Amino acid sequence: MALEQRLSLKLSQKLVMTQSLQQAIKLLQMSRLELSDTIQNELLENPVLEDQRDHGEEEQAGAEREGAENADTGMDNHLDNIDMDAYFQEYLTDHQPKNRDREFRDPSDYPQFENMVSSRETLHEHLEHQLGLLPINERGFEIGVEIIGNINDAGRLVAELSEIAELGDWQEEEVTEVWKAIREFDPLGVGARNLRECLEIQLAYSEWSGTELEALLLDHFDLIYKQKYKEIMQIYDIDKETLKEYLEAIKEFDPEPGRAFAPLPPQYIQPDVYIVKVDDEYVIQLNDEGTPRLRVSAHYPKILEQTKGNDKEASDYIKDKFKSAMWLIRSLDQRNRTIYKVAESLVRHQRDFFDKGVEHMKPLVLREVADDIGMHESTVSRVVNNKYVHTPRGVFELKYFFRSGLASANGDDVSSLAVKEKIRKLCSEESPAKPYSDATIVKILTREGIQIARRTVAKYREELGIPSSSKRRKKI
């Protein structure tokens, strides 16, 4: 068998992930915070990129004229594949009007200086500050610090007093004495080992101290916890109204007093899209506040012309940065266009939600929006991830509008979110003495034309944080 070499031509198609496509996909799935950080890094690393907001009106106008002049000299011949004429025409001639009014803010609009704190005081810091005010010796202070260190964010002591005594070779009586002092710290009930102890100290400092309610709570806490109200009324010979008054008073106490100092920093959301109703139509506006307005510096084409034939390394560097800058700007523009298209499609599909509320939310999947805007389903998935929209109904994550559906009697599917809202509304309007069971809710929804199984109702109810009917029933 002879071996031979041959040359042949073959025509084929294949998908290649170019650098530009990879960058566009990466930017598309970023949140506003991630996108802002990426742009700032590019501004630092790429000298060709500029933020239009960093330049004055005169400098901006001069850059426009210089960019137009350079574009007319045929700079595209020096930048190989970069179409500088089209680029400068698109990006360097589209600026804000020169005679725009400057905005001034009244100093009274700024927040109060007293509200500008660097961090909140933690529960442990709050307790240690009070510990320092106690008339105790250094040994007692060390015990107190150890006790406070074993108090969780809810204000509950999570270690036994005997275990704390062993940590520092202290006597358990010493630890108990300091612990009793800490229990009277603010907030009241902190350092308790269980719910009964927490309510006990709060009751002792309330208007109910020394009353029948105190005896009820201390002597028959188990009966209250198990809701054995008939036995309580027999023991204390009280009527139903008096028992209700006692139970309402107990509800005023805080079972987790440390939560007020829990480290829960506020989470600020900046919407990517605003949907505003103007007359009878919804207008979509992209939020570009805080995002740099990128442009290519008009000075670098002149530098490139000067380095032509003299410094090939510098010339190649500038060409590479020009390409990178143009890729980034075009990717950002494509990102904005895609987000706008998805928001526009959501308005078309969920018009009833925007007009009437959550009970009129329609079932929607990614494929429906993808087919509507002529893009791939994975692209829509990247758009709705970590993106928020401000609507007349509130601020929602974009993926909030994508829900599964349930069949209805009229042939139209109903969104699972709308069904949850109906269940929540039914439970809020039910009789406290006879709450709806899951089976009863199924019958009510069936009468409304919604076909749903009992286990589905139980699942939705649990997702809404609604207890079962037996736990919702009030026995008095």
LUMSE-495551 format. One record per residue: x, y, z of N, C-alpha, C, O in turn. Coordinates in steps of 0.02 Angstrom, whole numbers, plus 50000, padded with zeros to 5 digits. Example, Ala and Ser with C-alpha at 12.3 -4.5 7.8 and 13.67 -1.06 7.14 Angstrom:
2
506604971650390506154977550390506604983550390507124983450423506424988850354506844994750357506455000250394506705005750402
//
This chain:
476
500434994050000500005000050000500445006150000500855007050046500375010549949500815016349943500535022249981499925023149987500995026150008500815032350044500915038249997501415038649962500445042849997500515048749955500195054849990499765054050033500415060849970500165067149997499715070449946499865070449886499155073349970498685076749926498465083349957498455084050019498295088149916498005094449937497285094849914497145093449856496845096649958496135097049940495815103049975496035104950030495305105849945494935111549974494265108950002493935104849971494095111450060493475109350092493135115450121493445119350158492495116350105492105122050130491665119750187491275115050180491725123050245491325121250303491165127450344491485132650337490665126850387490465132250432490535129850504490385124150521490775134450546490835132950616490785139350657490975144750633490545138650717490465144450762491115145550800491365141050834491385151550794492005153350828491865158750880491565163850863492065157650942491985162550995492545167650990493075166751019492415172950953492925178150946492995182051012492575181451057493525185951016493635189951076493075194951086492865196151143492835197851032492285202651037491655199351063491305202251105491495193251038490895189751061490955187751134490475188251171491545185351154491655183451223491565189451270491265188851324491815195251248491745201251289491015203451294490785205451348490645203051239489945204951239489535200551286489105202951322489675194051284489315189251328489485190651401489045190451444490115191951415490325193351483489995199651510489765199751568489965204951470489665211251493488915210551501488615213751545488595206451460487865205751461487605202951526487075204951550487975198351557487735195151618487965198651681487815196351736488325204251675488555207851734488005212051764487555214451729488035212951830487585217651864487855224651855488405225551828487485229751877487705236651869488355237851907488795241351882488415235051966489015236152006489625232851973490155235951969489535226751949490085223351914490275226951850490865227451833489775229451814489905232951752490295239451765490765241051729490095243051818490445249251835491175247951853491625251651832491295242651891491985240951909492395239051847492975240951842492095235351801492445233251741492635239351698493185239751672492165243951691492305249951651492845254151683493285256851648492825254851749493345258751783494035255551774494535259051765494065248951776494705245451765494955246651693495555247551683494495246551645494695247751576494945254851567495415256051529494635259651601494865266651597495565267451624495955271551600495725263451675496405263751704496925260351660497485262651656496725254751628497205250751591497285252951518497805251851488496765255951490496775257751419496825265351413496325268851425497395268051394497475275351388497075278451332496985284551330496825274451285496435277051230495735278851251495415283151221495475275451303494795276751326494765282951370495235284351408494215286551366494095292451407493365292451430492925289651397493255295551487492575296651513492385303751495492715308451516491845304551457491645311151435491485315751493491545321851486491275313051550491095317251607491705320451639491625325251677492305317851626492915320451656493185326551619493685329351640492875328551564493135334051523492625339651521492025338551520492875345751519492455351651515492155352351446492335348751400491705357151439491365358051375491845360351321491795358151264492305364851338492775367251288493235361751264493355361051204493485357751312493935352251293493555347051253493825344051207492935346051271492535341151234492415343551162492465339551115492265350051153492155352751086492795352451046492785350850986493375353951077494015353451042494165346451021494435345250967493995341551065494115334551048493675332450989493885328350947493075335150986492635333450930492935336050864492955332350815493165342350864493445345150803494065341450782494165339950723494505339950832495125336450816494985329450791495315326950746494485326150822494305319350801494025319350730494175314850691493625324450714493345324850647493885326150595493875323350540494375330450613494925331750566495335325550553495505323950496495485321850608495875315750600495495310450561495785306550523494835310450571494435305550534494455307050460494445302450419494465313550441494465315450371495125314050337495145313850275495665313250374496315312150344496435304850325496975303150302495935300650335496005293650315496415289550364496845285750344496265290350431496635286750482496505279250478496875275250507495975277250444495825270150441496365266350404496445260350414496745269750361497285266450325497855264650373498205259750361497935268550427498465267250474498255262150527498685259050559497605261150535497365256650588497105250150560496715246550592497315248650498497135242250467496385241250467496025244350428496135236750511495425234750508494965239450546494365238150549495225244750576494805249150615494515254550570494885258350539493865254950567493535260050526493465266350568492955267450601493985270550566493985276550608493475281650586493195285250627493345282150520492845286950496492165285550528491845290050555491955279250523491305277450551491295278150626490795280150656491865276550657491895276850730491815283950756491395285350798492235288450729492205295350754491545298650737491295302950774491265296750680490625299650662490075297450711489625301350726490135291350736489615288650780489705290850852489215292250886490325291150875490435292150947490705299050966490565301351021491075302350922491375308750942490955314750921491125320350940490435313750884490025319450863489345319450897488925323750884489235314550941488595314050975488685315751048488775311351090488665322251064488765324451132488155328251157487685329551119488175329951220487645333851250487685341051225488235343251206487135344851224487165351851205487645355751248487725354251307487975360651218488495364351253488195369051305488495370051358487615371851291487335376751336486815373551382486225375351380487025368851420486565365651467486635368951536487175371051555486085369151571486095372451637486445368051687486385361951687486835371251730487175367751783486695366851842486285371151857486765361151873486325359651929486655361551995487245360152006486275364852038486515366652104486045363652155485435363552146486335361252208485945358252261485975362452324486495365052343485395363152355485355366752417485695362552472485565356552475486115365552514486435361652568485935358152613486105353052643485335360852618484825357552660484595350952631484295346852667484745349752567484555343352537484995337552559484795331752552485585339052585486055333752605485825330752672485495334152711486005324452685485805321352748486135324652808486655327752802485815323852865486085326752927486755323652944486875317752932487195327852971487865325452988487825320053042488235315453042487335320553087487275315653141487115308653114487245303653147486815308453054486625302053025487185298652987487115292952964487755302152980488315299452942488775295552989489275298253013488605289353003489015285153047489375279953005489115277752953489965278053027490355273352988490105266252995490115262352947489865264453055489615257653066489155257653126489205261953170488715252653129488245252053185488595248753244489065244853236488355250353303488615247153363488335240053367487735239053360488765235153377488555228253381488275226753451488365230653497487955221053457487665218953521488215217953573488135220053630488755214853553489305213553600489625220053624489785220753683489715224853578489985231353598489515234953645489735238053694488865234453632488375237653675488375234753745488325238353795488445228153750488455224853815489105226053852489095227153913489675225953818490315227153850490365234253877490685235453929490055239053842490045245953867489675246253934489895249653980489105242753939488725242654002489105238754056489065240354115489465233554035489855229654082490385234054116490525233154175490685238554078491195243054107490915247854158491305250854195490265248654161489955253254210489775249754275489585252954324489845243054276489685239354338490245240154390490825240254372490055240554454490565240854508490855233954524490735231354578491225231154477491515224554487492275224854479492535229554449492625219854506493355219654500493555216854432493135215154390494215216354422494475213954358494265206854343494135205054286494235202654395494025195754386493305195254362493135191454316492875199254393492175199354372492095202054301491655199854264492525206854282492485209654214492675204254163492365203854110493185200254179493395194854133492835189754125492725187154070492485188254180491925183554176491375186454132491085182954090491235192854140490715196054101490875196054026490435194953985491515197354009491715197253938491625190253909491415189553852491765185153949491685178253925490955176553915490775173253866490525178953961489815177653953489545181153891489175178153852489725187453882489485191253825489725188053759489365188153710490315185253759490575181953700490185175753681490235173453624489805173053727489395167053714488655168753704488235164353708488505175053691487825177153676487765178053600488165181753570487285174853569487215175253496486855181653475486675185753517486755182353410486455188453383485735189453406485495195153407485395184053425484705184753449484675186853522484135188453547485255186953556485275188953626485235183053674485145183953734485285176953647485225170953688485905168253707486355167953665485985166253771486615163153794486645156053770486195152053784487175154353733487205147853700487665142953736487785137453711487935144853793488375140453832488115139853903487805144453929488245134153934488055133154004488515137154049489105138254033488245139354106488655143154154489235139054180489775141654193489125132554187489665128154211490235127754160490815127354179490065127754095490575127654043490975134154043491585134054032490645139754055491005146154057491465146354117492015149154113491245143454173491665143354234492305139354222492835141254247492255134054184492845129854171493345133354124493945131854126493115137954083493555141254036494085145554070494645146054047493895148654126494365153154161494525150954231494805154754270494365144854247494485142254314494155146654367494445148454418493515148354352493135152254399492635147754436492515142154416492365150454491491835146854526491175148054491491045153554466490755142954488490115143654453489675148954487489275152254453489755149754554489365154854589489565161854565489135166354560490205162954550490435169354524490135170754455489895176254442490145165754414489885166554346489135168054349488885172354312488775164554393488055165554399487895172654422487415175654397488285175254468488165182054494488255187354438487845191954432488785186554398488895191354343488355190454290488135195454261488155184254277487635182954227486975186254246486635188954203486805186054310486175189254332486205196854321485705199954305486795199754329486865206854317486795208554243486495213554224487085204254201487045205454128486325204654104486135208054056485935200454134485245199454113484825205854120484305206554087485045210454162484685216654172484955222254127484735228054132485425220454082485685225454034485145226953982484655223453974485275232453948484875234053889485155230453828485765230653817484745227253787484015226553791483805221253842484155216253851483245222353875483015217753926482895210853898482605210053844483115205853934483045198953913483665196153881483685190153866484165200253870484785197853839485145193253888485145194453948485465188153861485825183453904485395177753931485655173553967484755177653914484315172253937484505165753902484745165753845484395160153938484575153653910483995150453871484105145853833483395152953882482815150453846482285155853843482365161253870481735154253809481205159153799480875161153865480715167053875480785156453910480465157953975480865163054014480585167854041481525162154017481955166854054481945173754022481965178854056481915173853956481905180153920481275184153936481315190153951480695180853934480075184253950480025185954024479715190954042480325181954066480295183054138480615189754157480325193454197481205191254130481535197454149481185203454119481155208854149480905202654059480535208154028479895209554066479685215354073479575204354091478965205054129479095208454196478685212354221479675206954226479855209854291479935217454287479825220854337480115220054230480225227254222479635230554186479685236454166479085227054178478505229854144477965231654194478035230554254477425234554169476865236454211476485230454239476075231154284476625224554211476285218354233476645214854290476435209554311477195217854314477575214754368477145214254431476825219154451477135208254462476755207154523476015205854511475645205354560475805205154450475095203954435474975196554422475435192454425474355195054407474165188154393474515185654329474655179654322474645190254283474975188254221475675185654235475905180954202476025188654283476695186354299476675179254327477095175054308476205177954371476135171154398475955166154343476205160554342475525168354297475325163954242475925162154199476015156454179476345167054184476905165954140477445161654174477745157354142477555162854239478095159154273477875152154293478285147454291477245151254311477035144754338476735140254284476745134054292476465143054232476105138954182476315140854111475895141354066476955141954102477205143754036477075138153986476935139453928477125131854007477005126253962476295126153936476175124353878475805127953978475115128053956474995133453903474615132453856475345139153912475285144453862475595142153796475305143253742476175139053800476535136853740476125131653701476135131553640475765127253738475375121953706474655124153691474255120153666474495130553705473835133453691473265129753727472725128753699473395127753789472875124453828472515129753869472595130353930472115133653833471805139553863471245137853912471145141453961470885132453900470335130653946470615129054015470315130954065471175125454018471475123754082471705130054118471625130554179471975134854081472205141154112471615144954142471665147554197471055145254105470475148854131470195145454193469935148854238470235138854196469985135354255470445136454315470205137454371471105136354303471575137154358471515144054390471525144654451471465149354349471455156154375470745159054379470655164854399470255155154360469565157254364469465163954329469205168754358469675164254267469615170354227469205168854165469145163054144468915173954136468505172954076468945173654014469545174954018468625172653957468995172653893469285179453878469845179853852468925184853892469165191553877469795193253917470255196353891469805191153980470395192454021471005188653995471555191253994470885182353975471435178353948471695181453884472305181553872471245184053841471465187453780471905193453796472415194753763471715197153848472105202953868472805200853890473295204153873472855195453928473505192953950473935190753891474535192253887473625187153844474005184653787474245190453742474795190253716473835195653734474045201453696474625204953730475065207553696474625205153796475175208253833475825204253824476365207253817475775197653823476365193453813476655194453743477265194253734476225195753694476455196853626476885203153619477285203753573476815207753666477195213953663477925212953683478345217153668478075207453716478755206053736479165203453677478885200653630479815204553680480255202753624480625196253640481035196153685480485190753604480825184453618481555184353595481935180053617481745188953552482445189353528482685196653533482725200053482482845198853593483015205953602483645208253567483745214253556484095203553550484715205453518484655207153445485125209753415484085205653414483995206753342484055214153324484225215853267483905218553371483945225753356484655227953341484765233153310485145224053363485855225653352486175221053301486785221153291485765216853269486045212053221486375215753163486115220753139486955213253140487305216453084486955215153018487145210752980486435219053004486055218252942486125224652901485695229052905486655225252862486745231452823486205232052770485995226952742485985238052756485475239052704485745237152636486325238152620485305234352594485485232452526485155237352478484545237752473485575241052443485325246052396485305243052326485775239652304484755244252292484655241652225484615247452176484215252052186485025247252125484985252152071484675248852011484985244451981484075250851992483745247651934484145248751870484435254051859484155243751828484465244351762483995247451712484205250551663483345246651725482835249151678482275252451718482095250251772482005257851690481415261151717480845260351667480915261751608480275257951693479665257551652479175262551681478915261651736479035267751643478625273351666477995273651623478025273051562477425274651656476795275251619476675282451600476625286751644476625283751536476475290451510475825289951472475775286551421475315293551498474635292851471474415285651477474325283051532474315282251421474085275351423474625270551397474485264651385475235272951390475775268851364476345268451415476425272951456476725263051411477305262151455477945263751416478075260951362478335268151444478955270351412479545267151449479575267051510480015264551410480605261151438481205265751435481355268651383481545266451492482145270651496482705266651528482615263851582483275266451496483855263151526484195267751576484245273751565484405264951631484725268951683485475269051671485825264051681485735274851649486455275651638486775280151689487345282351681486405281651743486685285951796487255282351832487185276651853487825285851838488405282951871488845278751826489385276851847488615277351765489015273551718489415278251674489125282651643490075277451669490475281851627490245281851554490055276551528490265287651522490115288151450490785287851414491165292651412490905282151385491565280851355491625283851286491135284251248492225285951269492405288251202493145286851191493515285751238493345286751129494045285951112494365292851109494105297451077494935293551141495285299951142495475302051071495725297951032495365308351055495525310950989496265312550981496475314250926496655312051034497365313651031497785307851004498325308950976497555301751013497975296050995498045294950920498575292450900497565296550878497695296050805498285300350783498675298350740498345306350814498915310750797499565307550820500065307850784499565304550879500165301250904500345295350859500935294150845499835291750836499955286050792500265288350726500695284950698500045294050701500315296750640501055298650648501465297650603501215301250708501905303350721502375297350729502965297750711502115291850756502535285950768502575281350708502935276350709502195282950655502185278750596502885278250566503195283350549503135272250559503785271050530504365272350576504935270550559504245275450634504785276950681504825272050738505365269750757504245270350766504225265850824503665260850814503095262050830503855255150785503345250050769503015247350832502415246050832503395246550886503115243850948502575248450976502045246150997502715255050977502225259851001501615260050956501055260450979501745259650890501185259750842500735253750851500125254450850501025247850860500625241750871500235242150937499675239750941500555245150987500225245751053499595250051047499065248251074499655255751012499085260251005498535256950963497945257650980498725253350910498225249850870497835244850912497225244350907498205241150953497885236050995497405239251045496855236551056497595244851074497165248151122496555251251088496015251451117496645253751026496075256250989495565250750977494965251750987495805244950956495345239350944494985237351008494385236151008495365236951063495055235151127494535240151148494005238251174494675246651139494195251851158493565251451116493005252051143493645250351051493055249951008492635243751023492025244051021492965238151038492605232151057492185233451120491605231351123492485236751168492135237951231491525242451220490985241051245491625247951183491075252651173490505249351134489925250351150490685245451083490165242151044489815236651086489215235651078490185233251129489875228151172489395231351222488865228651236489585237151249489145240651295488505242951259487955242651287488595245351197488005247451159487555241551144486945242151148487845235851128487455229851115487105227451178486535225051175487435228051234487135226251299486515230451313485995227751331486565236951303486005241351315485425239751269484845239751289485575238451205485055236851157484685230351176484075229951170485065225451199484765219051217484315219751278483765217051280484555223351329484155224351390483515228051372482975226451398483565232951328482975236851308482465232251273481865232651286482715227951228482255223451192481895218651240481305217451232482265216051290481955211451337481425215151379480885212451389481585221151402481105225051440480485226751398479915226551423480595228251335480035229751290479585223651281478975224251279479895217751276479505211651270479115210051334478555207751331479425211451391479075210251454478455214651460477935212351485478505220751438477925225251440477365222451396476775222751415477535219851339477025216951295476705210751326476095209951321477095206551356476835200251383476465201251450475975197851463476705205951491476425206751559476055213351566476055216351620475735215651514475365221951517474825221851571474725226851605474495216251580473975215751631474255216551701473935219351744474875214051712475185214951777475315222351791475165224751846475575225951742475715233051753475075237051762475075242051798474545234951731473915238751735473505236951797473205241251829473485230351815473005228051865473325225051928472985224651979473955222851925474255220051985474485212851977474415209851924474755210152033475075203652030474595197952016474795192751990473955198752034473475193352022473355192251948473065187151928473565196851906473465196251834474125194651798474175195451737474625192351836475255190251805475145184051762474805179351783475425184151703475355178551657475965174051660476515176451673475885167551648476465163151646476915164951587476675166651533477565164751599478035166751547478685162851555478925161951611478975160651500479605157051501480095160751456479905164951415480735159151465481265162651428481185161851352481335166451314480965156051331480915154751259480415159451225480525161451168479875161151259479375165651230479675172451215479565175351162480055175151264480375181651253480925181151201481005185651159481295175651202481825174651152481545174551081481825177551036480985171051071480665170851005480395177650986480395179550928480165181451036479865187951022480385192950998480235197050953480985192851027481495197751008482005195050959482465198550939481925188650940482375185750890483065184250916483555185050879483125182150978483775180451007483745173551038483215170551044484325171051057484365164451087484125164651159484185169751193483865159051182483615158651250484155159951302484025162851355484775157751289485325158851335485485166351342485695168551395485385170151288485505177351291485005180651337485185184951377484375178751333483855181451377484005179551449483905183651494484245173551460484415171351528484965175651558484945177351617485455177551517485995181851542485735188851557485975192151604485255191251518484985197951528484615198451594484705203251632484195193551609483765193951669484145192351732483875193251787484755189951727485135188151787485445194451819485805198151786485285195551883485555201151922485375207951892485755212751900484805208451858484575214751831483915216551864483505212151877483805222951877483205225151911482845230451869483155234151831482185230651877481775235351840481325239151888481025236151933481285245651879480855249951919480205251051881480215253651825479645248951910478995249351877478505253151922478655254351981477935255151895477415258251938477175253651993476875256052041477315247151988477105242352039477655240952090477545237252137478245243952080478805242852126479435240852088479445240852027479955239152126480585236952097480625229352099480535226352152480765226252042480785219052037481405216851999481675220551958481635210852014482145207751973481825205551908481245203351908482185206051853481895204351788481635197251786481125195951755481985192651819481745185751817481115184651859480825179251858480905189751896480275189451934479675188351887479175185351907479735190751825479175190451779479125183751743478645182451706479615179351754479605172851721479355167651771479705165851818478745165251760478435160551807478105154951767477895155751710478055149151801477695143551771476945144851775476725149551809476555140851740475835142051737475425135951758475665130351756474805137251777474325132051794473725132751747473545138251726473435127051731472865127051685472245129951719472155129251779471825133251679471205135951704470625133551662470725130751608470015134651687469425132051653469305135451586469035132451540469495141851580469365145551518469885144351465469865147351411470375140051479470875138351430471515142351434472015140451404471515147951472472115152051480472495149851541472195148651594473145149351535473555147551592473605153351641473565159151622473695151651705473745156651759474445156051789474675150551803474775161651800475445161651829475435158951900474965160151938475955155351918476015152751986476045158352037475815157652093476335164052017476365169852061475675172652075475535174752132475235172652025474555174952035474175170252082473775172452123474305163752075473985158852120474225159752192473825159452238474865160952201475125162252268474805168352299474635168452359474705173552259474385179552284473665178152305473435180952355473325173952268472635172152287472625168252352472185169352395473115163652361473145159852423473305164452481473005163752535473765169052472473945173752526473335177952545473215179252604472955180152495472365184252508471825180352544471495182952589471735174052524471235169852558471405168852632470965169152675472035167552646472245166352715472205172652757472095172252818472295178452726472255184652764471535186652779471405190452826471055184152740470355185952749469945180452784469345181352794470265174852802469905169352832469715170852905469965175552935469275166852931469075167553001469615164653046469835159053035469845168453097470365165853142470155159553178470575155253195469505158853192469275152953228469195146853183469205141153206469125148053117469035142453070469425143953006469125145652955470085143353008470495144852949470395139652895470185133952908470555141552833470475137052777471015131652778471605133152788470805125552768471275120052758471515120152686471225123652644472035116252671472285115952602471755113252555471695115552498471365108352578470825105552537470285110752522470025111052467470135114952572469635120252562469875125352512469495127752470470525127052515470805131852468470785129052397470655132752350470905122552390470855119352324470155120052296470065121552237469635119052338468945119652315468785126752294468445127852244469035131752332468905138752316469225140552249468915143752207469855138452240470205140052178469885136352118469875138952062469645130352131469315126552077468685130052054468535130251994468305132952102467705136752084467885142952042467475145252002468495145552052468715151252012469015149151946469245153451907469015142651933469265140151868469995138351867470265137151813470325138051925471035136351928471105128951949470875127052003471405125051907471505117951922472165117051959472705118251931472125114852021472725114352063472645108552111472095107152135473195105152126473195099552173473305101952244473585107352255473095098052293473165100052363473895100652382474085105252419474325096052358475035096452375475355102752347475835105452376475095105152290475345111452262475155117352305475555121952315474545117252332474325122552378474775122552440474975127852463474915116552467475335116052526476035118752511476345122052553476295117252452476955119652432476975127352427477425130552453476475130252394476445137452387476355140852455476655146052469475935137852498475815140652564476465140852605476595145752640476855135552601477495135352638477985140352610478365143452648477985141352543478425146352513478235153352535478665157752539477595154452549477365160952572477465161952647477345167352673477695156652682477795157152754477155156952794477135159552850476635153952767475985153452801475935146752836476005141552803475825146552901475775140052937475165136152915474735138652878475135129952937474555125752922473935128352958473985132453003473355125852938472735128252967472695126953042472415130953079472975121353066472955119853138473365124853178473175126553234473905127353149474305132353185474035139353176474185143753217473635140553125473335147153115472695147853157472475153453169472415142453180471775142753217471885145853285472335143853322471475150753301471475153853367470915150753408470335150753390471125147953467470655143953506470235148153554469785145553587470375154553559469965158753603469735164953564469375169153591
//
